[in-house]
Amino acid sequence: MLITIGREHGSGGHDIARMLGAELNIPVYAKEIVDEAAATSQFSKEILRNYDEKRVAAFFMPVSHFGGIDGGFQLNMQVAAAQFDAVRSLARDNNGIFVGRCADYVLRGRPGLLRVFITAPLNFRIRTLMERKQISEDQAKKLIKEVDKDRSSYYRYYTDQIWGEASNYDLVIDRSKVGTEGAAKVIKCYLDQMKKE
């Protein structure tokens, strides 16, 4: 059983993944993908976290780092490749829920793969972040804009597809309509139907 969950920032995709993982008794891989990549590549967790789901333009570094601009770009490519290898490795012999990191694309073609995208209206996501992080409305708006821009650019660069576009997923859920528990139930129902087909 392999499930991938893409998510807009503040939509609760990570919470849904954790709830679903507990209910299905299967592991959830989010930051754990970074940890696996650090354990199986030459990159430290710090480097991997700094590059995690960030837009490619953000990786151009000063000349003194990693051999200049080209070196910074190459590092970006190598870090992404290490994460994608980690996703494939974790999925090879295990059930799992994979959050972000282009996992829906990396695992494409795998039998039984369910690709989910979690969305919610901007105002809902702003309120969610304001409550969760105890930040102002302006701070929440800025954070959503930055994170979603990074994720969208990262996804487009490595998949040549549009992040969040319904045709790239099997199931798109608006969390504001059904809540975290409801979203987990919708995914479980979809899985049950897939088993019948």
Z-matrix of the N, CA and C atoms (Angstrom, degrees):
N
C 1 1.455
C 2 1.520 1 108.86
N 3 1.316 2 116.09 1 114.49
C 4 1.458 3 121.04 2 179.59
C 5 1.523 4 109.07 3 -123.09
N 6 1.316 5 116.00 4 124.35
C 7 1.464 6 122.41 5 179.98
C 8 1.520 7 107.55 6 -126.09
N 9 1.323 8 116.90 7 132.33
C 10 1.461 9 120.00 8 173.26
C 11 1.526 10 108.26 9 -113.77
N 12 1.322 11 115.96 10 140.89
C 13 1.457 12 121.05 11 -179.70
C 14 1.523 13 109.73 12 -127.40
N 15 1.328 14 115.49 13 110.39
C 16 1.456 15 121.42 14 169.12
C 17 1.520 16 106.90 15 -89.97
N 18 1.332 17 117.18 16 155.55
C 19 1.470 18 117.54 17 -175.14
C 20 1.507 19 111.19 18 -158.32
N 21 1.336 20 114.32 19 142.72
C 22 1.453 21 120.45 20 169.66
C 23 1.525 22 108.01 21 -75.85
N 24 1.325 23 116.23 22 149.58
C 25 1.456 24 119.63 23 -178.69
C 26 1.530 25 109.72 24 -66.07
N 27 1.325 26 115.36 25 128.85
C 28 1.452 27 120.99 26 -179.66
C 29 1.517 28 114.09 27 88.48
N 30 1.329 29 117.25 28 2.03
C 31 1.465 30 120.06 29 -179.18
C 32 1.522 31 112.86 30 -85.50
N 33 1.324 32 116.91 31 -11.86
C 34 1.465 33 120.07 32 178.68
C 35 1.509 34 114.64 33 87.86
N 36 1.322 35 117.85 34 17.76
C 37 1.458 36 120.72 35 -179.28
C 38 1.515 37 113.72 36 -58.77
N 39 1.324 38 116.21 37 -38.81
C 40 1.468 39 119.81 38 179.54
C 41 1.522 40 110.85 39 -66.59
N 42 1.335 41 117.36 40 -41.35
C 43 1.472 42 121.29 41 178.30
C 44 1.525 43 111.01 42 -62.79
N 45 1.325 44 115.98 43 -40.96
C 46 1.464 45 120.68 44 179.02
C 47 1.525 46 109.96 45 -64.09
N 48 1.330 47 116.27 46 -43.06
C 49 1.460 48 120.44 47 178.97
C 50 1.519 49 111.33 48 -60.38
N 51 1.333 50 116.97 49 -44.15
C 52 1.471 51 120.61 50 -179.47
C 53 1.526 52 111.50 51 -64.91
N 54 1.334 53 116.67 52 -42.85
C 55 1.464 54 120.10 53 179.17
C 56 1.526 55 110.43 54 -64.07
N 57 1.315 56 116.41 55 -44.49
C 58 1.456 57 121.40 56 -179.89
C 59 1.529 58 111.00 57 -64.26
N 60 1.327 59 116.63 58 -41.86
C 61 1.460 60 120.24 59 178.22
C 62 1.520 61 112.07 60 -60.51
N 63 1.342 62 116.30 61 -41.13
C 64 1.465 63 120.35 62 178.87
C 65 1.525 64 111.07 63 -65.67
N 66 1.329 65 115.95 64 -40.93
C 67 1.467 66 119.73 65 -178.17
C 68 1.526 67 112.53 66 -70.79
N 69 1.323 68 116.85 67 -35.11
C 70 1.464 69 121.11 68 -179.53
C 71 1.528 70 112.51 69 -91.73
N 72 1.333 71 115.82 70 -7.46
C 73 1.466 72 122.27 71 -178.98
C 74 1.533 73 111.49 72 58.78
N 75 1.341 74 114.51 73 47.08
C 76 1.464 75 120.12 74 175.77
C 77 1.529 76 108.26 75 -131.04
N 78 1.327 77 117.16 76 153.14
C 79 1.471 78 119.86 77 -176.40
C 80 1.526 79 112.95 78 -71.04
N 81 1.319 80 114.81 79 152.65
C 82 1.458 81 122.48 80 175.29
C 83 1.525 82 107.46 81 -112.76
N 84 1.321 83 115.74 82 130.59
C 85 1.456 84 121.49 83 -179.77
C 86 1.521 85 109.76 84 -116.25
N 87 1.324 86 115.80 85 112.68
C 88 1.466 87 121.98 86 175.35
C 89 1.527 88 105.58 87 -128.11
N 90 1.324 89 117.07 88 -94.94
C 91 1.471 90 119.51 89 173.69
C 92 1.530 91 110.31 90 -63.54
N 93 1.324 92 116.22 91 -19.87
C 94 1.465 93 119.90 92 177.74
C 95 1.520 94 111.84 93 -62.17
N 96 1.331 95 116.83 94 -26.07
C 97 1.470 96 120.76 95 175.92
C 98 1.526 97 109.47 96 -64.66
N 99 1.331 98 115.78 97 -40.27
C 100 1.457 99 120.86 98 177.25
C 101 1.531 100 109.98 99 -63.56
N 102 1.334 101 116.32 100 -43.64
C 103 1.464 102 120.57 101 179.47
C 104 1.527 103 111.49 102 -61.68
N 105 1.341 104 116.09 103 -42.16
C 106 1.464 105 120.25 104 178.93
C 107 1.523 106 111.02 105 -65.39
N 108 1.329 107 116.05 106 -41.02
C 109 1.466 108 119.70 107 178.36
C 110 1.521 109 110.68 108 -63.58
N 111 1.330 110 117.60 109 -38.04
C 112 1.464 111 120.94 110 178.70
C 113 1.523 112 111.12 111 -66.16
N 114 1.330 113 115.75 112 -35.23
C 115 1.467 114 120.00 113 -178.05
C 116 1.524 115 112.44 114 -75.40
N 117 1.332 116 116.83 115 -23.37
C 118 1.460 117 119.76 116 -173.42
C 119 1.535 118 113.64 117 -116.13
N 120 1.325 119 117.00 118 7.52
C 121 1.463 120 120.35 119 178.71
C 122 1.529 121 109.05 120 -132.21
N 123 1.325 122 115.82 121 -179.34
C 124 1.464 123 119.97 122 179.76
C 125 1.523 124 112.31 123 -86.96
N 126 1.336 125 117.94 124 2.31
C 127 1.459 126 120.98 125 -175.31
C 128 1.523 127 112.35 126 -94.50
N 129 1.324 128 115.18 127 143.51
C 130 1.458 129 120.54 128 177.47
C 131 1.528 130 109.85 129 -77.73
N 132 1.335 131 116.01 130 161.75
C 133 1.461 132 120.09 131 176.18
C 134 1.522 133 110.74 132 -60.06
N 135 1.322 134 116.56 133 -35.75
C 136 1.467 135 120.29 134 -178.38
C 137 1.528 136 111.08 135 -61.83
N 138 1.330 137 116.76 136 -47.27
C 139 1.462 138 120.14 137 179.00
C 140 1.520 139 110.40 138 -63.91
N 141 1.323 140 116.73 139 -45.27
C 142 1.461 141 120.55 140 -179.26
C 143 1.531 142 111.42 141 -61.87
N 144 1.315 143 117.08 142 -40.42
C 145 1.469 144 119.84 143 179.71
C 146 1.524 145 111.47 144 -68.81
N 147 1.330 146 116.80 145 -36.52
C 148 1.464 147 120.41 146 178.94
C 149 1.524 148 112.12 147 -64.83
N 150 1.321 149 116.31 148 -28.24
C 151 1.463 150 121.12 149 -177.08
C 152 1.534 151 112.27 150 -101.86
N 153 1.305 152 117.06 151 0.40
C 154 1.465 153 122.07 152 -172.32
C 155 1.531 154 112.06 153 -65.30
N 156 1.324 155 116.84 154 114.07
C 157 1.471 156 124.01 155 177.30
C 158 1.531 157 113.25 156 53.34
N 159 1.314 158 116.24 157 37.48
C 160 1.467 159 120.76 158 178.71
C 161 1.522 160 110.00 159 -102.38
N 162 1.336 161 116.83 160 146.56
C 163 1.462 162 120.31 161 -179.37
C 164 1.524 163 110.04 162 -65.33
N 165 1.305 164 114.40 163 147.60
C 166 1.465 165 121.63 164 -173.66
C 167 1.521 166 111.58 165 -58.01
N 168 1.326 167 118.55 166 -39.46
C 169 1.460 168 121.69 167 -178.66
C 170 1.523 169 112.28 168 -58.74
N 171 1.324 170 116.66 169 -25.59
C 172 1.463 171 121.05 170 -178.22
C 173 1.526 172 112.32 171 -74.07
N 174 1.332 173 117.49 172 -8.37
C 175 1.456 174 119.53 173 -173.53
C 176 1.514 175 113.98 174 -93.68
N 177 1.330 176 117.82 175 -7.47
C 178 1.455 177 118.81 176 179.61
C 179 1.521 178 109.06 177 -67.86
N 180 1.317 179 115.37 178 120.24
C 181 1.454 180 120.88 179 -171.62
C 182 1.522 181 110.76 180 -112.52
N 183 1.330 182 117.12 181 164.77
C 184 1.464 183 120.01 182 176.28
C 185 1.521 184 111.45 183 -59.01
N 186 1.316 185 115.63 184 157.55
C 187 1.468 186 121.53 185 -175.45
C 188 1.525 187 112.03 186 -56.81
N 189 1.325 188 117.34 187 -30.63
C 190 1.462 189 120.58 188 -176.01
C 191 1.528 190 113.09 189 -72.33
N 192 1.337 191 117.27 190 -11.76
C 193 1.465 192 119.77 191 -176.85
C 194 1.521 193 110.96 192 -107.13
N 195 1.335 194 116.86 193 132.32
C 196 1.453 195 123.33 194 170.64
C 197 1.532 196 113.54 195 52.16
N 198 1.335 197 117.19 196 34.13
C 199 1.451 198 119.99 197 175.68
C 200 1.517 199 114.43 198 76.54
N 201 1.309 200 118.53 199 25.53
C 202 1.465 201 121.00 200 176.28
C 203 1.511 202 113.04 201 88.97
N 204 1.336 203 115.92 202 -164.92
C 205 1.459 204 121.26 203 -175.22
C 206 1.524 205 111.43 204 -59.19
N 207 1.345 206 116.82 205 -47.00
C 208 1.455 207 118.68 206 -179.90
C 209 1.521 208 111.07 207 -61.93
N 210 1.338 209 116.21 208 -38.65
C 211 1.457 210 119.99 209 178.51
C 212 1.511 211 111.92 210 -64.16
N 213 1.335 212 116.65 211 -40.74
C 214 1.456 213 120.29 212 177.55
C 215 1.507 214 111.87 213 -63.66
N 216 1.323 215 115.91 214 -39.59
C 217 1.464 216 120.95 215 177.91
C 218 1.521 217 110.33 216 -64.59
N 219 1.345 218 115.95 217 -43.17
C 220 1.465 219 119.91 218 179.26
C 221 1.525 220 110.97 219 -63.31
N 222 1.319 221 116.44 220 -39.33
C 223 1.463 222 119.76 221 178.11
C 224 1.523 223 110.09 222 -61.13
N 225 1.326 224 116.22 223 -43.47
C 226 1.456 225 120.80 224 177.90
C 227 1.527 226 110.71 225 -55.75
N 228 1.314 227 116.97 226 -46.89
C 229 1.461 228 121.79 227 -178.84
C 230 1.530 229 111.07 228 -63.75
N 231 1.315 230 116.02 229 -41.05
C 232 1.462 231 119.97 230 -178.84
C 233 1.528 232 111.77 231 -68.77
N 234 1.328 233 116.21 232 -38.60
C 235 1.463 234 120.25 233 178.45
C 236 1.529 235 110.42 234 -65.36
N 237 1.325 236 116.68 235 -44.07
C 238 1.467 237 120.31 236 177.93
C 239 1.524 238 110.41 237 -61.57
N 240 1.326 239 116.89 238 -43.20
C 241 1.465 240 120.81 239 179.18
C 242 1.532 241 110.89 240 -61.25
N 243 1.333 242 116.60 241 -38.77
C 244 1.469 243 120.53 242 178.49
C 245 1.534 244 110.50 243 -63.97
N 246 1.329 245 117.05 244 -40.41
C 247 1.465 246 119.96 245 177.99
C 248 1.521 247 111.39 246 -66.75
N 249 1.319 248 116.78 247 -42.05
C 250 1.469 249 119.77 248 -179.36
C 251 1.521 250 110.52 249 -65.76
N 252 1.339 251 117.20 250 -38.24
C 253 1.461 252 120.70 251 175.27
C 254 1.524 253 110.67 252 -62.44
N 255 1.335 254 116.20 253 -38.25
C 256 1.465 255 120.40 254 178.66
C 257 1.527 256 110.87 255 -64.42
N 258 1.330 257 116.83 256 -41.30
C 259 1.469 258 120.59 257 177.59
C 260 1.527 259 109.99 258 -60.23
N 261 1.314 260 116.57 259 -48.05
C 262 1.472 261 120.49 260 -179.84
C 263 1.526 262 111.26 261 -61.33
N 264 1.336 263 115.93 262 -41.91
C 265 1.469 264 120.47 263 -179.65
C 266 1.523 265 111.59 264 -63.66
N 267 1.337 266 116.41 265 -45.81
C 268 1.462 267 120.29 266 -179.47
C 269 1.528 268 111.59 267 -65.70
N 270 1.324 269 116.88 268 -31.19
C 271 1.467 270 121.07 269 -177.60
C 272 1.528 271 112.80 270 -85.77
N 273 1.326 272 116.63 271 -12.54
C 274 1.462 273 119.97 272 -171.85
C 275 1.526 274 112.40 273 -60.90
N 276 1.317 275 116.62 274 -47.53
C 277 1.468 276 119.86 275 -174.93
C 278 1.519 277 113.07 276 -123.83
N 279 1.327 278 116.88 277 10.89
C 280 1.470 279 119.19 278 -174.24
C 281 1.521 280 111.48 279 -129.98
N 282 1.328 281 115.20 280 150.87
C 283 1.454 282 120.40 281 163.66
C 284 1.520 283 106.79 282 -72.38
N 285 1.324 284 117.58 283 157.60
C 286 1.455 285 117.80 284 176.68
C 287 1.505 286 113.29 285 177.85
N 288 1.330 287 113.58 286 159.49
C 289 1.457 288 122.83 287 173.60
C 290 1.521 289 106.46 288 -112.64
N 291 1.327 290 116.69 289 123.87
C 292 1.456 291 122.49 290 -175.97
C 293 1.521 292 109.16 291 -111.54
N 294 1.334 293 115.89 292 122.50
C 295 1.458 294 121.31 293 -176.49
C 296 1.525 295 109.46 294 -101.22
N 297 1.346 296 116.55 295 118.01
C 298 1.456 297 121.84 296 176.17
C 299 1.513 298 113.60 297 65.69
N 300 1.332 299 116.25 298 -152.35
C 301 1.465 300 125.71 299 177.26
C 302 1.523 301 112.89 300 56.40
N 303 1.335 302 117.74 301 32.30
C 304 1.471 303 123.99 302 178.35
C 305 1.524 304 112.64 303 58.12
N 306 1.333 305 117.37 304 23.77
C 307 1.464 306 120.92 305 -175.43
C 308 1.523 307 112.41 306 -60.31
N 309 1.344 308 116.74 307 -34.23
C 310 1.470 309 118.85 308 179.20
C 311 1.525 310 110.96 309 -60.77
N 312 1.322 311 116.53 310 -35.44
C 313 1.466 312 121.55 311 179.37
C 314 1.526 313 110.85 312 -80.74
N 315 1.321 314 116.17 313 -43.81
C 316 1.467 315 121.18 314 -178.28
C 317 1.534 316 110.92 315 -60.05
N 318 1.336 317 117.11 316 -36.63
C 319 1.463 318 121.36 317 -176.91
C 320 1.529 319 113.17 318 -98.23
N 321 1.321 320 116.73 319 9.62
C 322 1.466 321 120.22 320 -177.44
C 323 1.533 322 110.66 321 -54.52
N 324 1.307 323 115.50 322 143.82
C 325 1.459 324 121.01 323 179.21
C 326 1.512 325 114.50 324 87.37
N 327 1.339 326 116.97 325 -9.36
C 328 1.465 327 118.83 326 179.18
C 329 1.525 328 109.86 327 -72.03
N 330 1.325 329 118.73 328 134.70
C 331 1.473 330 120.98 329 179.48
C 332 1.529 331 111.57 330 -59.36
N 333 1.319 332 116.10 331 135.41
C 334 1.458 333 120.57 332 175.78
C 335 1.513 334 115.44 333 76.86
N 336 1.340 335 117.99 334 6.63
C 337 1.461 336 120.52 335 -179.53
C 338 1.525 337 110.36 336 -68.88
N 339 1.328 338 116.40 337 132.50
C 340 1.467 339 122.05 338 175.14
C 341 1.520 340 108.08 339 -115.08
N 342 1.333 341 116.25 340 120.24
C 343 1.465 342 122.31 341 -177.85
C 344 1.531 343 108.90 342 -105.80
N 345 1.333 344 115.80 343 117.38
C 346 1.469 345 122.31 344 -175.33
C 347 1.523 346 109.37 345 -117.77
N 348 1.333 347 115.84 346 144.97
C 349 1.459 348 120.60 347 171.95
C 350 1.524 349 108.00 348 -127.30
N 351 1.345 350 116.07 349 131.47
C 352 1.462 351 122.45 350 -179.83
C 353 1.523 352 109.19 351 -105.55
N 354 1.313 353 116.21 352 127.39
C 355 1.450 354 122.54 353 -179.71
C 356 1.521 355 109.46 354 -129.23
N 357 1.306 356 116.25 355 172.54
C 358 1.471 357 123.02 356 173.49
C 359 1.519 358 107.10 357 -170.13
N 360 1.335 359 118.19 358 153.61
C 361 1.466 360 120.12 359 177.71
C 362 1.526 361 111.39 360 -59.92
N 363 1.320 362 115.79 361 151.86
C 364 1.462 363 120.96 362 -176.79
C 365 1.523 364 112.26 363 -56.04
N 366 1.314 365 118.76 364 -45.63
C 367 1.466 366 121.06 365 -178.71
C 368 1.524 367 111.99 366 -60.11
N 369 1.318 368 116.61 367 -38.43
C 370 1.465 369 121.42 368 177.56
C 371 1.529 370 109.81 369 -63.46
N 372 1.326 371 116.18 370 -43.58
C 373 1.464 372 120.03 371 -178.05
C 374 1.526 373 111.21 372 -69.46
N 375 1.323 374 116.60 373 -36.00
C 376 1.468 375 120.22 374 176.34
C 377 1.524 376 110.25 375 -61.60
N 378 1.324 377 116.43 376 -47.10
C 379 1.477 378 120.13 377 179.46
C 380 1.526 379 111.09 378 -61.76
N 381 1.321 380 115.26 379 -41.53
C 382 1.472 381 119.84 380 179.88
C 383 1.518 382 110.98 381 -59.20
N 384 1.333 383 117.53 382 -47.23
C 385 1.464 384 120.94 383 -178.63
C 386 1.521 385 111.75 384 -69.77
N 387 1.323 386 117.49 385 -36.05
C 388 1.468 387 120.68 386 178.31
C 389 1.526 388 109.89 387 -60.15
N 390 1.333 389 116.12 388 -43.01
C 391 1.470 390 120.44 389 -179.75
C 392 1.518 391 111.66 390 -72.74
N 393 1.312 392 116.37 391 -44.38
C 394 1.464 393 120.62 392 -174.68
C 395 1.519 394 112.40 393 -69.57
N 396 1.334 395 116.62 394 -42.63
C 397 1.463 396 121.03 395 -174.28
C 398 1.522 397 113.07 396 -102.60
N 399 1.336 398 117.01 397 -2.05
C 400 1.467 399 121.53 398 -178.50
C 401 1.530 400 110.47 399 53.89
N 402 1.349 401 115.17 400 53.92
C 403 1.459 402 121.07 401 179.92
C 404 1.523 403 109.40 402 -122.81
N 405 1.321 404 116.47 403 168.07
C 406 1.463 405 121.13 404 -178.67
C 407 1.533 406 110.37 405 -77.43
N 408 1.319 407 114.77 406 168.26
C 409 1.464 408 119.93 407 178.26
C 410 1.523 409 111.15 408 -61.43
N 411 1.323 410 116.75 409 -43.20
C 412 1.465 411 120.49 410 179.47
C 413 1.527 412 111.37 411 -63.79
N 414 1.323 413 116.56 412 -40.39
C 415 1.467 414 120.23 413 178.38
C 416 1.530 415 110.88 414 -64.19
N 417 1.326 416 115.83 415 -40.94
C 418 1.465 417 120.46 416 179.74
C 419 1.526 418 110.71 417 -64.43
N 420 1.336 419 116.43 418 -44.46
C 421 1.472 420 120.57 419 178.09
C 422 1.524 421 110.73 420 -58.84
N 423 1.320 422 115.85 421 -46.75
C 424 1.463 423 120.60 422 -178.76
C 425 1.523 424 111.34 423 -62.48
N 426 1.324 425 116.69 424 -42.93
C 427 1.456 426 121.38 425 -179.23
C 428 1.528 427 110.90 426 -64.19
N 429 1.322 428 116.94 427 -44.71
C 430 1.466 429 120.89 428 178.60
C 431 1.515 430 110.49 429 -60.20
N 432 1.324 431 116.45 430 -45.85
C 433 1.464 432 120.80 431 -179.42
C 434 1.521 433 111.01 432 -59.89
N 435 1.329 434 117.06 433 -45.00
C 436 1.466 435 121.54 434 -177.41
C 437 1.531 436 111.30 435 -67.16
N 438 1.330 437 116.31 436 -48.82
C 439 1.471 438 119.97 437 -175.81
C 440 1.525 439 110.51 438 -66.77
N 441 1.335 440 117.14 439 -45.24
C 442 1.463 441 119.45 440 -179.94
C 443 1.528 442 111.63 441 -64.61
N 444 1.332 443 116.66 442 -35.91
C 445 1.467 444 119.66 443 177.78
C 446 1.527 445 110.24 444 -64.95
N 447 1.321 446 116.58 445 -42.49
C 448 1.460 447 120.65 446 177.25
C 449 1.529 448 111.01 447 -60.72
N 450 1.332 449 115.87 448 -49.84
C 451 1.464 450 119.96 449 -176.67
C 452 1.525 451 111.50 450 -63.47
N 453 1.322 452 116.26 451 -42.09
C 454 1.459 453 120.98 452 -179.54
C 455 1.529 454 111.31 453 -63.45
N 456 1.320 455 116.04 454 -45.66
C 457 1.463 456 120.80 455 -179.58
C 458 1.524 457 111.28 456 -65.92
N 459 1.314 458 116.54 457 -43.95
C 460 1.470 459 122.91 458 179.03
C 461 1.526 460 109.76 459 -59.02
N 462 1.322 461 115.30 460 -48.07
C 463 1.460 462 121.11 461 -178.10
C 464 1.526 463 110.84 462 -63.54
N 465 1.323 464 116.60 463 -46.63
C 466 1.462 465 120.26 464 -178.82
C 467 1.528 466 110.94 465 -62.66
N 468 1.333 467 116.60 466 -41.84
C 469 1.461 468 120.30 467 -176.99
C 470 1.522 469 111.40 468 -62.41
N 471 1.339 470 116.49 469 -45.26
C 472 1.464 471 119.76 470 -173.52
C 473 1.520 472 114.60 471 -89.40
N 474 1.322 473 118.31 472 -16.05
C 475 1.464 474 120.13 473 -177.95
C 476 1.522 475 113.25 474 -116.28
N 477 1.336 476 116.84 475 -16.94
C 478 1.460 477 122.47 476 -173.30
C 479 1.528 478 110.85 477 58.87
N 480 1.332 479 115.58 478 30.43
C 481 1.462 480 122.39 479 177.25
C 482 1.522 481 109.17 480 -127.81
N 483 1.332 482 116.15 481 166.99
C 484 1.458 483 120.61 482 -178.74
C 485 1.525 484 109.91 483 -93.96
N 486 1.309 485 115.15 484 122.37
C 487 1.463 486 123.07 485 179.82
C 488 1.531 487 109.06 486 -63.49
N 489 1.331 488 116.10 487 128.45
C 490 1.455 489 120.95 488 177.81
C 491 1.517 490 115.03 489 86.08
N 492 1.329 491 117.99 490 -6.33
C 493 1.469 492 120.05 491 178.91
C 494 1.525 493 109.17 492 -72.24
N 495 1.323 494 116.23 493 127.19
C 496 1.465 495 121.66 494 -171.30
C 497 1.519 496 113.77 495 -53.85
N 498 1.331 497 117.19 496 -35.92
C 499 1.469 498 119.73 497 -176.16
C 500 1.533 499 113.05 498 -67.39
N 501 1.317 500 117.51 499 -13.10
C 502 1.466 501 120.67 500 178.73
C 503 1.527 502 112.57 501 -88.30
N 504 1.331 503 117.48 502 -0.85
C 505 1.461 504 122.01 503 -174.92
C 506 1.527 505 110.20 504 -132.00
N 507 1.309 506 115.60 505 161.08
C 508 1.463 507 120.75 506 175.71
C 509 1.518 508 111.07 507 -86.72
N 510 1.326 509 115.98 508 -27.39
C 511 1.453 510 120.89 509 -173.65
C 512 1.525 511 109.42 510 -149.69
N 513 1.334 512 116.52 511 128.13
C 514 1.461 513 121.93 512 176.03
C 515 1.527 514 107.40 513 -118.96
N 516 1.332 515 116.69 514 128.31
C 517 1.471 516 121.67 515 -175.16
C 518 1.519 517 110.48 516 -124.04
N 519 1.310 518 116.13 517 132.00
C 520 1.467 519 122.82 518 173.03
C 521 1.523 520 107.38 519 -91.38
N 522 1.319 521 116.53 520 105.12
C 523 1.461 522 120.27 521 -176.01
C 524 1.525 523 112.27 522 -63.43
N 525 1.313 524 117.84 523 -27.91
C 526 1.469 525 119.42 524 -178.79
C 527 1.524 526 111.79 525 -64.88
N 528 1.345 527 116.45 526 -21.05
C 529 1.465 528 120.66 527 -178.83
C 530 1.532 529 112.81 528 -87.00
N 531 1.329 530 116.50 529 -31.97
C 532 1.477 531 119.01 530 -171.74
C 533 1.527 532 113.93 531 -122.68
N 534 1.325 533 118.24 532 -10.74
C 535 1.460 534 120.99 533 -178.89
C 536 1.518 535 111.92 534 76.19
N 537 1.327 536 115.19 535 176.56
C 538 1.469 537 120.67 536 -177.82
C 539 1.519 538 111.32 537 -66.84
N 540 1.314 539 116.92 538 -49.67
C 541 1.469 540 120.75 539 -179.00
C 542 1.526 541 110.88 540 -64.17
N 543 1.326 542 116.56 541 -41.22
C 544 1.454 543 120.48 542 179.15
C 545 1.523 544 112.02 543 -63.52
N 546 1.344 545 116.41 544 -40.07
C 547 1.463 546 119.99 545 178.64
C 548 1.523 547 110.98 546 -63.56
N 549 1.335 548 116.21 547 -41.77
C 550 1.466 549 119.96 548 177.70
C 551 1.528 550 110.40 549 -61.87
N 552 1.329 551 116.95 550 -39.35
C 553 1.464 552 120.50 551 178.60
C 554 1.526 553 111.68 552 -66.07
N 555 1.334 554 116.62 553 -40.88
C 556 1.468 555 120.63 554 178.02
C 557 1.530 556 110.18 555 -59.76
N 558 1.315 557 116.31 556 -43.87
C 559 1.471 558 120.27 557 -179.80
C 560 1.526 559 110.29 558 -64.53
N 561 1.321 560 117.26 559 -42.43
C 562 1.472 561 120.94 560 178.60
C 563 1.522 562 110.96 561 -62.16
N 564 1.329 563 117.27 562 -42.01
C 565 1.464 564 120.96 563 177.96
C 566 1.524 565 111.02 564 -62.42
N 567 1.316 566 115.52 565 -40.22
C 568 1.467 567 120.62 566 178.70
C 569 1.534 568 109.63 567 -63.88
N 570 1.323 569 116.72 568 -43.62
C 571 1.460 570 120.99 569 178.04
C 572 1.527 571 111.07 570 -59.78
N 573 1.332 572 115.87 571 -43.91
C 574 1.472 573 120.01 572 179.63
C 575 1.524 574 110.73 573 -61.06
N 576 1.320 575 116.53 574 -41.20
C 577 1.462 576 120.25 575 179.16
C 578 1.523 577 111.46 576 -67.07
N 579 1.342 578 116.42 577 -37.19
C 580 1.465 579 119.93 578 177.39
C 581 1.527 580 110.91 579 -60.59
N 582 1.327 581 116.44 580 -38.01
C 583 1.476 582 120.77 581 -179.03
C 584 1.526 583 111.65 582 -66.67
N 585 1.330 584 116.51 583 -27.31
C 586 1.464 585 120.71 584 -178.56
C 587 1.516 586 112.45 585 -79.51
N 588 1.325 587 115.19 586 -24.78
C 589 1.483 588 118.95 587 -175.33
C 590 1.518 589 111.23 588 -75.18
